[in-house]
Amino acid sequence: MDPVLIVGAGIVGLTLGQSLKKQGIPFEIYERDLNPEVRGQGWAITIHWALESMFKMLDKSTLSRIQDVQVDPEVARNDSGNFLFINLETGEPKFKIPPNVRWRVSREKMRRALMNGIEDHIHWGRRVTGLSLPKDTHQVQLVFEDQTNVTGSLVVGVEGSRSIVRQFLRPDAFDNQNLGINFTGVAVDLTPEEIKPLRQMDPLLFQGCHPPTGAFFWFSMLETPQVNGTAGTGAERYRAQICMSWPEKRPEDKVASTDEARLVNMKNRAQGFVPFLQDAVNRIPAGTPVTEIKLADWECLAWDNQGGRVTLAGDAAHAMTMYRGEAANHGILDAYRLMQAIERIHSGSSNPSAAINEYENEMRDRTSRAVLLSRQACKDAHDWSRLDETSAILTKRAVLAT
Ligand SMILES: Cc1cc2nc3c(=O)[nH]c(=O)nc-3n(C[C@H](O)[C@H](O)[C@H](O)COP(=O)(O)OP(=O)(O)OC[C@H]3O[C@@H](n4cnc5c(N)ncnc54)[C@H](O)[C@@H]3O)c2cc1C
């Protein structure tokens, strides 16, 4: 079998690579980044319902490497935290979703953990710019920006929400839909004293809405003193992520172009928050880089997979907002199902067309609903009057009375 050509060394592409390695199926991964160090720290993600698939497709050493990059190993050992959604004006919980098995991991460290053992199959600095389908063969070719190409049996586009493979498959409708809500966030270092009231709310993460303005706030732990080596040094520090989002209704709601103006905007929008949250935002030091994340989605529209030669997975197949914290979970499940489909092709028990159609049908059905639910959750999170037990931000999760 010609190799499976995976475009993108993100969480999903690497998970797929690891699972194919375990099955003894040839694959190569092409990544536009020049090397693994290029990216910054990024954000943390929660793996919850996809853990089951991860356990089935990854080997023990990879799983334990991922387990080791949880943002707070102490909490992870005895995680009794809730998913909390609070009223930002009062600090009172609106919803408490009971704890579930979850691994809250640094996205970049998880990515590094997933590279282990497949380094020789990851090709850095290889930006894919196009595809071609040689006539009268079952092969497919990837074309790179330097005009070189490689040939394989199947191309899997897992290069994120602005996927070039998606553009090849749906040139008429590849654009993400903008949701009219803006999002910025920072990573900050906090002393144990400064982080205490935030950790008292929840040690890992919590979210909330400000009823009068509809502003949304998100706190998330990135590193504890145990993880960054400052424990017991007298200069202990935590690293946390503070994010805010708000609907764009007027020109002044647009995201400014400078870090300075973005920070002023976050501080202005935090006015009227319960004091410990307002303090947390006001304390963000001048000069902190403020990152914008574009909130847009893509509903996993139909495409022609060219007889089972080209497909998509992860954010490339179904970009969704993070208000239900599910996108990577869906991507990991995609990797599992796709590995099973490729295994059937490899063993000869199915032809490429049937196997990839089956994979895509399940994924499209599952994720087109998930994209819409996440879109609704994003809207609900900015409208206090719409938040009740039926809100998309909570759907399919048990809710405790508060
Ligand atoms: C703030 C935030 C919080 C989140 N929290 C959660 C959470 O709690 N739980 C959850 O399930 N999900 C969460 N998500 C979503 C999650 O981060 C994504 O779903 C996941 O990272 C997507 O992985 P991916 O591998 O599909 O794509 P990506 O991580 O985007 O990786 C794509 C890779 O492809 C490469 N690439 C791009 N174009 C090309 C090209 N032309 N050629 C070669 N390589 C290319 C990129 O450099 C990149 O390495 C969150 C997202 C955000 C923004």
The ligand as a Gaussian input file, in Angstrom:
#p B3LYP/6-31G(d) Opt

LIG

0 1
 C       -9.078000      28.628000      23.363000
 C       -9.455000      27.264000      22.880000
 C       -9.807000      26.280000      23.786000
 C      -10.156000      25.004000      23.362000
 N      -10.510000      24.069000      24.278000
 C      -10.872000      22.835000      23.870000
 C      -11.265000      21.831000      24.830000
 O      -11.261000      22.073000      26.046000
 N      -11.642000      20.614000      24.370000
 C      -11.664000      20.324000      23.026000
 O      -12.056000      19.199000      22.665000
 N      -11.283000      21.238000      22.101000
 C      -10.885000      22.474000      22.485000
 N      -10.472000      23.400000      21.564000
 C      -10.364000      23.009000      20.138000
 C       -9.021000      22.298000      19.827000
 O       -7.922000      23.104000      20.194000
 C       -8.948000      21.984000      18.332000
 O      -10.119000      21.280000      17.947000
 C       -7.751000      21.097000      17.986000
 O       -6.552000      21.671000      18.422000
 C       -7.725000      20.885000      16.465000
 O       -6.679000      20.022000      16.135000
 P       -6.336000      19.725000      14.600000
 O       -5.207000      18.756000      14.638000
 O       -7.586000      19.368000      13.855000
 O       -5.876000      21.109000      13.983000
 P       -4.684000      22.091000      14.377000
 O       -4.320000      21.956000      15.804000
 O       -5.100000      23.438000      13.880000
 O       -3.426000      21.568000      13.552000
 C       -3.305000      21.781000      12.177000
 C       -1.835000      21.659000      11.780000
 O       -1.763000      21.753000      10.352000
 C       -0.699000      22.618000       9.999000
 N       -0.995000      23.179000       8.670000
 C       -1.914000      24.132000       8.355000
 N       -1.933000      24.366000       7.036000
 C       -1.001000      23.537000       6.485000
 C       -0.554000      23.300000       5.150000
 N       -1.075000      23.978000       4.108000
 N        0.419000      22.374000       4.935000
 C        0.959000      21.672000       5.976000
 N        0.570000      21.861000       7.272000
 C       -0.403000      22.777000       7.520000
 C       -0.661000      23.645000      11.106000
 O        0.583000      24.316000      11.197000
 C       -0.973000      22.784000      12.322000
 O        0.199000      22.235000      12.908000
 C      -10.147000      24.697000      21.969000
 C       -9.797000      25.682000      21.041000
 C       -9.463000      26.953000      21.493000
 C       -9.110000      28.000000      20.462000

